[in-house]
Amino acid sequence: MTAPTTATDVNQPSLQPAAPTGRRMSWPVLLLVIAGALALVSIVRIITGADGITNVSQMSTALQLAVPIGLAGLGGLWAERAGVVNIGLEGMMILGTWFGAWAGFQWGPWTGVLVGLIGGALGGLLHAFVTVTFNVNHIVSGVAINILALGATRYLAPLAFEGHQGGSAKQSPAVESLGHFTVPGLSDGLRDLNEKGWFFVSDIAGLLGGLVTNVSWLTLIAIALIPATWWILWRTAFGLRLRSCGENPVAAESLGVNVYKYKYIAVVISGALAGLGGVFLSIVANPFYLEGQVSGRGYIGLAAMIFGNWMPGGLAIGAGLFGYTDSLNLRGGSANVHALLLLGALLLLIGAIWLVVRKKYVHALVTLVVGALVYAWYAGTNEVPNQVVSATPYVITLVVLALSAQRLRMPKADGLPYRKGQGG
């Protein structure tokens, strides 16, 4: 008699997702790279005299701008780890801004946070319904949700906000603040240390000072969601099942996983996180809803997720990078971006040396030539046009994605159509 097959048989597909290809950077190496980058920034600050690139105010602004990008990217990570591409993050953020402000000015900011989160989750539910149940192309569905969210909020805003004090067809009345906190003593000490202008030490003080000065409670929640996501997805049975749906849904189904259920859960959570990013924009960053205030942050969040290789830690670094470059628009933009030209030239020089070590001489030569051109731009000018300052976050997005493309490894079944029972 032939023994019955079980989930442990050799020929039975495994629930464990395939290991990422390539070498993953360890935490000590990653921290060393971050310290090296900060030291390089410190050198540039001393040479150029652009103290604003690492002061406490700059870092605090960068953190505030990074949070909605990080929340959108975190939403994209949840969806794509379950195999659903979520281009609709932008629309879900728009829903979060509108619903958050609408509920916030009537019933208080924390109610606005909850309702905005639900608004984004509804967008995620719609995306899941269309892509998982009806197997519609994920990109088409996401773009449609972006258009639908924009049209819906434009229609609803005049109905909800006109006639209220401070409200109009494009803006909501003011929403009460959620509150901010500053760590007493530590904040002032770090600010004083940052103002001394010492090499490396003052730059670390500026970075840490931005994390403990005038920080919103919603920022604290957003930061906590990064390790929480990692723990849930990589340290629990629920997370293993969810990730298996993005790697090999046929194998997951054969082992008893309800693939549809996990995809639905992931995409609804994705929409809720994106909606929370929208709430941050309409309650924390600005105390009101304003048409167009999302401004492509959903797409930049998606870029941060890709830069982070579909991992929460890498996503956080990517969001911080994009938030920092975006903050240059608000604080000493032209002078700071001009200083960063020198930083770019130095990074390209280091990259050329690394390529020579790896015996990629043609690539090294091209990198060196580009670095020389960037340095010539820096040396031949005293400032950069305002248009360049405004475009810097988007240029950085493209450059970072281009440079990191070779090491990326997306979930194997990400974006692929799936029907229940197709492996039978």
N, C-alpha and C positions, 0 to 999 in steps of 0.2 A: 504494500500500500504506500502510495506517495504521501510524504508528509506535507501538511498544508503550509502554504507560504505565509510568512509573517513579515512585520515591518522591519525585522532585523536581518532578513535574508540578503544574501550578497547582491542579487539582481534587483532588489527593491530600491527605488529611488530614495535618497536620504533627505530628511527635512532640513538638515544643516545647510545654509547657503554656502555657495562656493567662496573660498577665501579670495580676497582681492589680489589681483596680480601686482607684481612689483613689490618693492620694499616699502613698508610703512615707517615713517619717521617716528623714532621713539621720543618720549617726553623730554629726556635730558638733551637730546640733539635739537629738538624744537625750541626749548628754552635758550639754548646756546645761540641758535640762529636769531631769535628775537633780540637777545642781548647784543649780538653783533650789529643787527640793524639799528638798534637804538644808539649804539656807540657811533655808528656812521652818521646818523642824524645829528648827534651831538657835535661831531666834527664840523658838519655843514653849518650848524647854528653858530659855532664860534667863528668860522671863517667869514660867513656872510653877515653876521650881526642880527640875523632874523630871529630874535628871541621868542617871537610869537609862535613859532612852529611847535614848541613843546611846553608852553606855559599852561598853568592850571585852567585858565578860562578856555583856551583852545581845546584842551583835552575834555573838559566838561561838555563843551558844545559838541565835540566829536562823538562822545558817548550818547548824547541825546539824539543825534542824527543817526547813529548806528542802530539804535533799538528798533525802530520800525522796519529797517532793512533786515535785521537779524530775525525778527518775528516772522516776516514774510518768507525768508529763507528757511526757517525752521518748519513753517507750514509746508513748503515745497519738499523738504526732506521727508516728512511723514508720508506724504502722498507717493513720492517716487520710490521710497523704500518698500511700498506695497505694490509697486508696478504701475502707478497712474501718474502720468505727466500732468502737472498743474500749471498751465500757462495762465489760468484764470486768477492767479494770486492778486493781480492788480485790481480786478473787479471786486474781489472779496475784501480787499483793503478799503476800496471806495464804499462798499456797504458798511464796513465797520466804522468809517468816519461819520457817515450820515446817521446810522442808527445810534451810535454812541453819543453824538451831539444832541440828537433829537430827544433821547431819554435823559441825557445828562442835564440839560437846562430845565427840564420839568421836574425831575425826581431826584436829582443829585448825581455827582460824578461817578460814584461806585455803581449806581444803577445803570448809568451810561456805559460803564465798562462791561457789565454783564450783558446788556442788550446789544451792544456793538459786537461782542463776541458771538452772540446768537445770530446776529445779522450775517457775519462772515461764515458761520457754520451753515446757514441756509444756502449760501452760495456754494459751499463745498458739497452739501447734500444734492443740489441740482447737478453739479458736475459729476458726482458719483452716479446719480440716477441715469444720466445720459451716457456716460462712458462705460460703466460697469454693466448695467442692465441692458442697455440698447447697443453697446459696443460701438458707439460713435467715435470717430477719430478724436484723440485727446486734445490735439492742437486746435482743431475746429471748435470743439466744445469750449475750451478755455478762452479763445478769442471771442466767441459768442457771449460768454459770461461777462467779459470785460466790457463789451459794447452794451449789453443789457443793463449792467450795473450803472454805467455812466448815464444811460438814458433814463433809468428808473429814478435815480437820485435827482436828476435835473427836473423831472416831472414832479417829484414829491416835495422838493425843497420849497417852492413857492407856496404850496398848500400848507406846509407845516410851520414855516418860519415867518412868512409875511404877516404883519399885524402885531407881532411881538416886538418889544423894545430891543433894538439892535439887530433885528432879523430882517432879511431881504430874500429875494429870489435866489441869491447865490451864497448867502451866509446865514448861519444860525445865530440866535442870541448867545451871549457869553455863558460859558459853563463854569461852575465853581471849581476851584483848584482841588486836586487830590492831595496836595501837600507835598512838601519836600523835606529832606533831612540833611544835615551836615554833621559829621562826627566832630564834636567839640575838641579843641586842642590839637588833634591830629591834622585837621584841615589847615589850621593856621600855621602849624609847624611845617607842613609840607609846602605851603605857599611861600613861606619865608625862605626855605631851602631852595626852592625853585628860582626865586628872584636873585639868588647869589650868582647864578650863571656858571657854576662849576661844571667841569666836564663830566658827563655821564650821570653823576649823582643828582644834579639839578634836573636833568631830563627825566630820570626815574621818579623824582619827587613830583614833577609836573604830571606825569602819567598817573601816579597813585593819587595825587591830589584831586584829579578830575573824577576819580571814582568815589570820593568821600565828601565832595562839596556840592551842595545844592542838588541832590539826587532825588528824583521822584520815586515814590513807592512803587509805581508801575514799572519803573526801570529795574528796581530790585527784583520784582516778580519775573520780568523778562530774562534777567541774568540767571535766575534760579531755574528757569525752564531749560537752559542748555544742559546742565548735568542731569536734570530730571529726564530729559529725552534720551540721553545716552544710557542711563540706567534702565529705563523701561524697554528700550529697543534692543539693548545688547546684554542685559542681565536678567531678563525675565522670560518665562515660557511664552507669554503673550507676545513679546517683542520678537522672539524667534519665529513664531508662527507668522506674524505680520511680515517680517523680512523675507520669509520663504515664499510668500505670495509675489514678491517682486523679483525673486531669483528664478524660481521654478514652480509656477502655480500648479502644473500637472502633478509634480511630485508631492506638493503640499496636499492637494486634494486626495491623492492615493493614500495618504497617511491620516485622513480624517479631518483635515482642516477645511473649514467653511470659507473658501477663498473670497466669495462675494461679500460675506459679512466683514472680513478683515479689511478688504478694500474700501468698503463703505465707511467703516470706523476711521480708517486712516485719512480718507479724503475729507470727512466731516471735521476731524481734528485739524487737518490742514487749513480748512476754511476758517475755523475758529481762531487759530493762531494768526492768520493773515488779518482777520477782523480785529484782533487785539492790537495788531500793528497800526491799523487804521484808527482805532480808538486813541492810541498814543498821540497820533497826529492831531486829532480834533479836541483832545482834552488836556494833554500835557504840553506838546510842542506849541500848540495854539489853543486858546481856551474857547474855540468855536469851530464849527464846520465851515469850510470854504471850498467852493467848487474848484476842482483841479489841484487840491493840495497834496494828493498822493504823488503826482508828478513822476511817474515811472518807477517808484520805489519797489513795486512788486516785481518788476523785471530785474532790477538791480539785486533784490533779494534772491531771485532765482540764480543770478550770476554768482552771488556769494556762496550759495549752496553748491554750485558746480565747482567753484574755486576750492571749496572745502572738501571736495571729493565725496560728497554725500555723507559727511561725518559732522556731528555737532561742533566739535572743537575747531575744525578747519573752517566751518561756517562762521563761527564767532570771530575768528581772525579776519576772514574776508569782510564781514559786516563792519568790523572796526576799521579796516583799511578804507572801505568806501565811505564810511561815516566821517573819517578824518579828512579825506580829500574834499568831501562835500562841505565840511566846516570851514574850509579855506575861503569859501565864498562870503562868509559872514564876518571873519576876523582877519583884517590885514591881508586880504586875498592876493593882491598883485605882488606885494613884497614877499609873501610866503611862497607863492608858486614860483617866483623867480629864484628863490633859494633852493627850491626842490629841483630846479633844472640841474644844479650842481650835484645834488644827490643822485639824480637819474644818470648823469654822466659817470659818476663813481660806480654806481651799480652796474652799468654797462661795461665799464673797464674790468670789474671783478668777474662779470660774466664771460668776457672775452678770455681772461686768464684761465678760467675754469674750462672753457671749451678747448683751449690749447692743451691743457693737462689731459683732456679726454681725446686728444688728437683729432678734433674736428676743426681743422684749420680754416676751411672756407667759412664756416659759421662764425668762427672767432674773428675773422677779418671783417665780415659784415657787421658784427656787433661792435667792433672797435671803431669802424667808420661812423656808425650811427652815434656812438658815444662821443666821438670827436665833434660831430655836428651839433649835438645837444650842448656840449661844453662851449662851442663857438657861439651858440645862441645866448648862453648865460654870460659869457665874457663880453659880448658885443652889445648888450642891452642892460639897462638899469631896472626895468620893469617889464611885465608882460601885459598885453591888452586884456581888458575886462572880459572879452569874449572867450579868451583862452582860460581864464579863471572859471568862468561859468561852465565850460565844457570839460574841465579837468576830471570830475567824477566819472563821466561817461568814457573819456579816453582811458583812464586808469582801469575801468571795467574791461574794456576791449583788450588792453595790453596784458593785464593779469590773466585773463582767460586764454589768450594766445600763448603765453609763456607756460601756463600750467596744463595745457591740453594733452601733452604727451604722457602725463602720469595719472590721468583720470581713469576711473573705472566705475561706470554707472551700474545699477542693478541690471542683471541680464535680461529680465523680462519687462523692463521699464518701457511703458508705452505700447507694448505688444498686445494685440487683441486676445481675449480669453473667453471661452465658453465653458460652462460647467459640463463636465463629462467628456471633454474633448480628448482626453488621454486614454479613454476606454477602448 
